[in-house]
Amino acid sequence: MINAKTKIAAFAATTFLLAGTALPAFADDATPAPSTSPNPWKQEGQTLRGEIKTLRADIATTRQTIRSDRGKFHAMILQRHFNFYAARLQNIATRVQNNINTQKSKGKDVTTAQSQLDTANATLKTAIADGQTAVSMFNNITVSAWNVQQPQIKAAIDQAQKARSEFVQARLQLLTVVQTLLALK
């Protein structure tokens, strides 16, 4: 059997081991000391409000830039469309003029068709000029406040719609010329 001194020594060693592992759990943690200011949330709230203001200003600037880029993108699309319409209608007008010349060489009266074609060509030139004006208006939209941009955008949209309606009108006038020429045959 184990004698009493060995029992006491084993009990003491076990106690020290358990105490050595348990004591760090009761030690002070590394949390910061409480603030000495009367309201610790006030300073944090002020810094957060400042950060929110700068973020809102950044967002507003980004939105203005996007609006400006959107205007340039819209101008690029309008330029492509208007160039397509102009080339197509000018090609039709050239072919109609060739047909008028052919009919005239055959001795037919083409004065009505020629005057209608001249009117259609004049409308087409006006439409091309208005289309170029609309494209330049979209390209010239400045990066500024929305209340400054809004009238610029509305004016550019109105100009583009005017150019579109003139292209449609020129197309209809060319169609009338073609119908007049078909009636001559």
ZIUR-V728805 format. One record per residue. BURIAL is I if it has 9 or more other ideal C-beta (glycine too) atoms within 8 Angstrom, else O. D_CENTER is the distance of its C-alpha to the mean C-alpha in Angstrom with 1 decimal. Layout:
# ZIUR-V728805
burial->BURIAL d_center->D_CENTER
burial->BURIAL d_center->D_CENTER
This chain:
# ZIUR-V728805
burial->O d_center->91.5
burial->O d_center->89.4
burial->O d_center->91.2
burial->O d_center->90.0
burial->O d_center->88.9
burial->O d_center->86.5
burial->I d_center->85.1
burial->O d_center->84.5
burial->O d_center->82.8
burial->I d_center->80.5
burial->O d_center->79.6
burial->O d_center->78.9
burial->O d_center->76.7
burial->O d_center->74.7
burial->O d_center->74.2
burial->O d_center->73.0
burial->O d_center->70.6
burial->O d_center->69.1
burial->O d_center->69.0
burial->O d_center->67.3
burial->O d_center->64.5
burial->O d_center->64.1
burial->O d_center->64.3
burial->O d_center->60.8
burial->O d_center->59.3
burial->O d_center->60.8
burial->O d_center->59.6
burial->O d_center->57.2
burial->O d_center->53.5
burial->O d_center->51.1
burial->O d_center->49.1
burial->O d_center->48.4
burial->O d_center->50.7
burial->O d_center->49.6
burial->O d_center->47.9
burial->O d_center->50.3
burial->O d_center->47.9
burial->O d_center->48.4
burial->O d_center->44.9
burial->O d_center->43.3
burial->O d_center->40.1
burial->O d_center->39.5
burial->I d_center->38.6
burial->O d_center->36.4
burial->O d_center->34.6
burial->O d_center->34.1
burial->O d_center->32.6
burial->O d_center->30.2
burial->O d_center->29.2
burial->O d_center->28.6
burial->O d_center->26.4
burial->O d_center->24.4
burial->O d_center->24.0
burial->O d_center->22.7
burial->O d_center->20.2
burial->O d_center->19.0
burial->O d_center->18.7
burial->O d_center->16.8
burial->O d_center->14.3
burial->O d_center->14.0
burial->O d_center->13.6
burial->O d_center->10.9
burial->O d_center->8.9
burial->I d_center->9.8
burial->I d_center->8.8
burial->O d_center->5.2
burial->I d_center->5.7
burial->I d_center->7.8
burial->O d_center->6.0
burial->O d_center->3.7
burial->I d_center->7.4
burial->I d_center->9.0
burial->O d_center->7.5
burial->I d_center->8.6
burial->I d_center->11.7
burial->O d_center->12.5
burial->O d_center->12.5
burial->I d_center->14.6
burial->I d_center->16.8
burial->O d_center->17.6
burial->O d_center->18.4
burial->I d_center->20.5
burial->O d_center->22.3
burial->O d_center->23.2
burial->I d_center->24.5
burial->I d_center->26.4
burial->O d_center->28.0
burial->O d_center->29.0
burial->I d_center->30.5
burial->I d_center->32.2
burial->O d_center->33.7
burial->I d_center->35.0
burial->I d_center->36.4
burial->O d_center->38.2
burial->O d_center->39.8
burial->I d_center->40.8
burial->I d_center->42.4
burial->O d_center->44.3
burial->I d_center->45.5
burial->I d_center->46.6
burial->O d_center->48.5
burial->O d_center->50.2
burial->I d_center->51.2
burial->I d_center->52.5
burial->O d_center->54.6
burial->O d_center->56.1
burial->O d_center->57.3
burial->O d_center->55.0
burial->O d_center->53.8
burial->I d_center->50.0
burial->O d_center->49.6
burial->O d_center->47.6
burial->I d_center->45.3
burial->I d_center->45.0
burial->O d_center->44.2
burial->I d_center->41.5
burial->I d_center->40.0
burial->O d_center->40.0
burial->I d_center->38.2
burial->I d_center->35.6
burial->I d_center->35.1
burial->O d_center->34.8
burial->I d_center->32.1
burial->I d_center->30.3
burial->O d_center->30.5
burial->I d_center->29.2
burial->I d_center->26.2
burial->I d_center->25.4
burial->O d_center->25.7
burial->I d_center->23.5
burial->I d_center->20.8
burial->I d_center->21.0
burial->I d_center->20.8
burial->I d_center->17.7
burial->I d_center->16.0
burial->I d_center->17.4
burial->I d_center->16.3
burial->I d_center->12.6
burial->I d_center->13.3
burial->O d_center->15.3
burial->I d_center->12.9
burial->O d_center->14.0
burial->O d_center->12.9
burial->O d_center->15.1
burial->O d_center->15.8
burial->O d_center->14.1
burial->O d_center->17.5
burial->I d_center->17.4
burial->I d_center->13.9
burial->O d_center->14.6
burial->O d_center->17.4
burial->I d_center->15.8
burial->I d_center->13.0
burial->O d_center->15.8
burial->I d_center->18.0
burial->I d_center->15.7
burial->O d_center->15.2
burial->O d_center->19.0
burial->I d_center->19.7
burial->I d_center->17.8
burial->O d_center->19.6
burial->I d_center->22.8
burial->I d_center->22.5
burial->O d_center->21.9
burial->O d_center->25.0
burial->I d_center->27.0
burial->I d_center->26.3
burial->O d_center->27.5
burial->I d_center->30.5
burial->I d_center->31.3
burial->I d_center->31.3
burial->O d_center->33.6
burial->I d_center->35.9
burial->I d_center->36.1
burial->O d_center->37.0
burial->I d_center->39.7
burial->I d_center->41.1
burial->I d_center->41.3
burial->O d_center->43.1
burial->I d_center->45.5
burial->I d_center->46.3
burial->O d_center->46.9
burial->O d_center->49.4
burial->I d_center->51.3
burial->O d_center->52.0
